Amino acid sequence: MLKYLNNLLQPFRPCFSRHATFEWFVVLVLGFMLRSDHLGVTSVIRDLSLNSRCYETLIHFFRSSAWSTSSLRQKWLQVVRQHAPLLVIQNRVVLVGDGMKQAKEGRRMPGVKKLHQESENVSKGDYIFGHLFGAIGILVGDSRKWFCLPLFMNLQDGIQTIVGWKKSASAGETPSHVIQMIEQGFEAAKGFGQALLLLDRYFLSVPALERLNACHLASETRMHLVTKAKSNAVAYERPAAKKPGRGRPPKKGSAVKLKELFTTRAADFQTTTLPLYGKEETVQFLCLDLLWGQGLYQELRFVLVVHKGRYSILVSTDLSLEATDIIRLYSYRFKIECAFREMKQVTYAFGYRFWSKSMPKLNRFLRKEEAHPLEAVTNEQDRQRIQKTIQAIEGFVMCQCIAMGLLQLVALQFSGRTSGLFFRYLRTPSHAVVSEASVAAYLRKSIFRLFAQNPHLSITKIIKSKQENTAVERDSLVS
């Protein structure tokens, strides 16, 4: 297992201009995978028995100029493409995208803004102050279990002014969260050739489709969306042939209220059995190709689904996808929610506390017509410090994405070969592939035994060198 992790981490060496920085990257990723508490980077020091003086170095790592988040992201895409068992449908990988809101109360933390959160849990407030991340993952695994492996996450709101410092005045405004998700998904698709992107119904909009079409015109890569429409969605039939005479040809036909089709065309629904959410389920569906989007009128494939008395309207921009594939694919979209849960509860991926004195204090009562305090920051050094803080936040989360992905790959690779992975009591145990939490607990229990059994691996030498510094310091104190 340790040799497998060593082989996955070695390709990241070219991402760092200094070997020492690469060593700290290995220490942090391994520490994130097995740390037993969520008290910042000090938990990494405790669980790996490192020198206490490593704390300042670990904190400085995230603001270091010896590496960049973009290079780390590109290398992670290559590692996943080479080593992960990807889900492929019609020669296309399956990506999953979604937004994630993390509450943050830091008064001098850049990117914090007032966010509205929709939840059925009454214990959650309607509005929070925090960060909005956009996440792109990819489905990996096999018929036993599927994981949404996180590829990357980045801040997508609250940093428009900071991003504008790097751009010229003619660069235009920062795109919305929806547009950024389409762009990030398309960038990931370039690394894998062709892709399908699963999104929530929030992302089905005319600007998203227009941006996707623009990406297709600028590149040979093809990415199609599989998402969900709102219950009040209205589509249009194909336009009739143009009548002779003056006037432009019609762009659309008669309007179709999709919700009414569940009643008016109930006799046309087909019945089939599909594997959904780990079980064989019987569903009824009706597949239609209709035009959608006010002013756009792009032809989309709509699949009306009846499952256990609930109505859903699924949408795909790929008109060649079978209706059963669209239903099965959209059932995988929830895997990214499971990934968010594991990142929060297992590796505590959003437990960063990076801030800067150069950042103006957060004004929680700022009005829309008032200027943002960041606009008053004109000193170049202050701007660079704030940008470094953004780099530290996104770099921290990127390392956490890699740590979570490695836990998932270990679970898929060694669940059938290492009996020790099943030592934990689970209320709903998986007899085929263990969870990320089980792998983390196993590594926490046996990491030093694995180091002793594999002294020749570079990952062992890196950790041992940090531990020897601790032993030298203790010996000097005793003498």
N, C-alpha and C positions, 0 to 999 in steps of 0.2 A: 504493500500500500504506500509506504513512504517513497519507494522507488518510483511509483506511478506519479505521486505528487511532485517529486523532483523533476521528472521528465516534462510535466506540464508547466512548471515554473521557470525552467531554464530558457525557453524561447524569449522571455521578457528581458533578458540581459541587454540587447541592443537598444531598448527604450530608455536606458539610463546612460548618461555621459560619464558617470563615475561608478566604479565597481562597489564602493562603499554604499552608495545610494541604493543600488540593486540589492545589497545584502539587507538593508533596512526594510526594503519592500518585502522581501521574503519573510523577515521576522514579523512584520505587521500582518501580512496575509495569513500566515500560519497562526499567529496569535488570535486574529479575528475568528478563525475557524474553531478554536477550542477553548477560548476564555470562559471562565466559570462565572464571572460577574460582569456587570455592565457599567463599570465606573471609569470609562474612558480608556486611554492607552495604559494607565497604570495596571489594569487587569492583564494586559499582554505581558508586562514586566513580571507580575506575580506568577502567572501560570507557566511561563517559560524560564523562571528563575534567573532573570537578567539583572544586570547591575542597575541599581536605582538611579545612577547618573545617566542612564539611557533615556530617561524621561524627556529631557530637553531636546535630545537629538531626534526622538520620535516625533515630537511636536513640530520641530523645524522641518522634518521630512516633507510635510504636506505643503509647505511654502517654498520648497527648494526649487531652484531653476535648473536642476540637473535632469528633470524629466517633465513631461507634459501629459495632461489627461488625454489629449487626442491621440498621441502615439500609443499610449497604453490601451486605449479603446481599440485601435486598429489591430494591434497584436492579439488582443483577447478574441476578436472576431476570427482571426486566423487559427488560433488554438482551438476554438470551439468547432470550427469547420473541419479541422483535421482529426480531432479526437472524440467529439461528441456523437452519439447515435441520434441523428436528426430524424424528425418526422418529415417525410417527403410525400407529397401528393401531386401527381401529374408533373413530376420533375421539379417541384417547387417546395422550398422549405416553408414552414409555418411560423410567422412572427406574431407576437402579441404585444399590443401597446395600450397604455393607460396612464392617467395622471394620478399622482399620489400627493396628498397634503399632509405635512408634518408640522405639528404645533411647535412654535418656538417663541420664547418670551424675551430673547435678548434685545436690549434697547440699542446696542451698537453692533448688531449683527446684520450685515447687508442682505438684501433680498427678502426681509421679513415684511409682510403686508397683511392687510385684512382679507380673509378668504371666507367664502360661503361654502359650507359643507352640508350635503344632503345625506341624511341618515334616518333610518327608522327607529334608531335608539334614542329615546327621549332624554337620556342622561348626557347626550352630546349637545353642545351649544350650536346654534344656527350659524354663528360666525366665530372664527378663530383668527389669531395672528400666527403666521408661520410661513413655511416655504412650500411652493408648488413645484413638484418634480414631474418631468415627463420620462417615462420608462419604456424601454423596448426590450422584450425578451424573445426567446426562441424555444419551441417545443422540442424536448429531447427525451429519449427513453425508448420503451418498447411496449408491447401489448400488456405487460405486467403493470407498468406504472409510467405515467407521463409527468415530467417536470417542466415548468417554465423557467428556463435558465436565463437569468438577467444578463443582458449584453452591456447596457450602459444606462445611466440616469443623469439628467442635468436639470439645472434650474431653468424654468421657462416663464417666470413671471416675477415682477418686482425688481428686476435688474435692467430694465430698459435704459435708464440713464447711464448706468455703468457700462453697458455694452456700447452705448452711443459714444463714449469717450474714445473707443478704438476705431470707430467708423468715421468716414467723412460726412459732411453735411448732405451730400447727394445720395447717401446710401438708403435713405428712406426710413420709415418707421419699422420697429421690431415687429415681426409677424406675431399673430395670436397663438395661443396655446394649441389650438386645433391645427393650424398650419404647420407649426413646429413639429407636431407629432407626425404629420405626413412626411415632412422633410427628413426627420430622424429615421423613420421607418424605411424610407427610400435609400438613405445612406447605408443602412444595415443590409438592405436587399442587394446593394451593389457588391457587398462582400460575399454573397452566396449565389449570385446569378439571378435567379427568378424567385419570387416569394409571394406568399399570401399574408396579408396583415389583418389580424383579428382586432376589432375595436368595439367599444361600447357605442350605444346609440347616440351619445352626446356628440360623437365625431362625424355623424352623417350630416353633412352640410354642403351647400353649394361651393363656398370657398375651398373646402377640403377637396372636392372633386376637381375643381379648376386647377388647384395646385398639383394634384396627382397627374392630370393631363399635361400640365406644363413640364413636369419631371420626365414624363414619357417622351416628350418632344426633344428634350435635351440629352437623353441617354438611351442606350439600347436595352438597359435593364427594364424589366417589366415587373410591376407589383400590383396586385389586385386586392381590393378591400372586401372583407366579409364582416358585416356589422348588423345592426338592428335598427328598425325604423320605429318611430313613435306611433302610438295607437291611432292618432288623428291624422296620420300621413295621407296625402292625396297624390295619386299618380295620374298619368294620362295615357290614353291609347295612342297608337301610331296615327299620324295625320292621314286623312283621306287624300286621294289624288287631287291635284290642283285643277280647279275648274277652268275652262277656257275663258280668256278675257284678261283684263288688267288686274294688277294686285300681286302682292308677294305670296308665295306658297305658304300654307299653314305649317306652323312648327309643332303643333300638338293636336291631338284629337280630343275626344270627350273626357271629362274628368272622372276618375274612379276613386271613390272613398274605400280604401282597403279594408277598413274595419267592417264595413257592411258586407263584404264578400264572404265572411264567415257564416252569414245567414243566407244570403241570396244564392250562393253557389256551394252550399253544403253538400249537395249530391255529387259534386265533381272532385271532392277530396279523396285522395288515395290513402291507404293504410299500409304501414310497414313497421318492422321491428328493427331498432337500431341500438347499438351500445352507447348509452348516454350516462355520464357520471358514474362509470364503473358497473352499470347494470344494463340488462336488456330491457328496453322500454318500447312500448307500442305507441306510435304517433300517427296522426293524420296530417296530410300536407297538401297544398295546392301551389303549383309553380306557375308563375306568370312573368313575362318580359314586358315591362312598361316603361314609359318615359317618366323622369322625375327631376325636380329642381326648377324653381321659378326662374325663367330666363335662360336656363341651361338646357333642360329637356334632354338629359342623357339617358340612354336606354340602360336599365338595370334589371337584374333578375330578382324578383320578389318571391319569397317562399313563405306562405301563410301556414303556420303550424298550430295544431291543437294537441296539447300534451297534458293529460290529467286534468282536463277541464280548463286549462289556461291557454290564452291566445297569445301568439307571438308573430311578429312580422320580420323575417330575416331578409337581408339584402346582400347582394354580391355584384361587384362591377364586372366580374368574369361571367360572361353569358354561356361559357362552355362547362361550367361546374354543374354537376348533378345536384338535384335538390337534396338528396340524402347526404351528400358530402357537405353541403352548406350547413345542414342541421347538425351533423356530427362535429364539424369544425367549430361552430359557434359554441358548442358545449365545452370546448377546450379553453374558451376565453377566460373562464373563471380561474384557470391555473395561475394567472398573474396575480390574482388576489391572494392565492395561497402563498405565492412567492413573497409578496409584501408582508404577510403575516409572519413567515419564517424569518425574514430579514429583520423584522422588528423584535421578535421574541427570542430568536436563537442567537443571532450575531449582533443584535442591537445596532443595525446599520445606520441609524439616524441619530445616534447619541453624540454628535459632534457639538462643540461649544466654541467655535472660532468667531472671534470678533476683533474689532480694531478701534483704537482711540480716534482715528481719523474719520470714522463713520459718525455722522450726526445722529443724535439721539432719536429714537423712534417716537413719532408723534401719533398717538393712537386716535386722536380726534381731528386729524387732518381732513380738510374739506376738498372737494374735487376742484374747486376754482383756485385753491391755494397752490403755490409753487412747492414742489418737492424739495426737502432740505438738501438733497444731493446736488441740486442745481447750483447751490451756493459754494460747493467744493471746487475751487479753481486751482489750488496748489497741486503741482504735478506729483510731488512725493506722496501727498495724501491720497491722490487717486490711485497711485501704484500700490499703496498699502491696502486699499479697499479691494482692488483687483486681485491682490495676492490672497486676501481672505476668501473671495469667491473661488479662487483656484483651490484653496485648502478644503473648502466644503465639498466641491465637486470631486476633488481627488480622493477625499475620505470615502465618499459614497462609491466611487469607482472601485477602490480597493475592496470595499464590502461586496460589490457585485461579483468580483473575481472570487472572493472567499466563499460566497454562497454557491457560485457555479461549481467550484471544486468539491464542495460537500455533496452536491447532487451527482457529479460525475463519479465520485468514490462510491456513493450508494448504488449507482447502476452497475459499476464495475465489480464490486466486491461483496454484494449482498449474498450471492450464491457461493462464495468462496471463503468467507470469513464468518465462522459461527459466532464469534464474539460480538458481532454487530447486533445480535438479537438478545443481548443480555438484559435489556431494560424492560420493565413492565409497561405495557401500553394498553389503554382501555380498548382501543380498536386496532390491534396489531395487524401489520401487513406481512403476510407469509411469503411474499415474493421479493419486494424491495423495501428497505427500511427508509425512514424519513431523514431529513437533514439533521434534526435534533438528535437522532440516534447515532449518526456518524460523529457529530460533534462530541457527544458524551463518550463514545468509544475512543476518540483521539485524546480527549482529556484524561482518560483513564490509563491509556497505554502509550502515550507519545514518547516518554523517556525510554521505555522498553524498545520501541521501534528505533530510536536513536542508537541504542546500544547494539542492536542487531545489524545496523547499517552504518557503520562508522565511516565508510568510504564515500558516501554520498555528499554532494556539495551542500545540500540543505542541512545535513547533520553538522558539517564543519562550520557553517555559518552560525548556527545556534550554539555550538560548543565554544566558538571563539568569544561570543558574548558572555557565556557562562563563566569562562575562565577569567575574564576581567573581574567578575564578581569574586571568584576565589582568590585572586591576587590581592584585591582590596581587603578581604577579610584577613588574609595572612599578614598583611602589613599592619592592620589594626591590632592583631594579637601580639605581634612582635614589638 
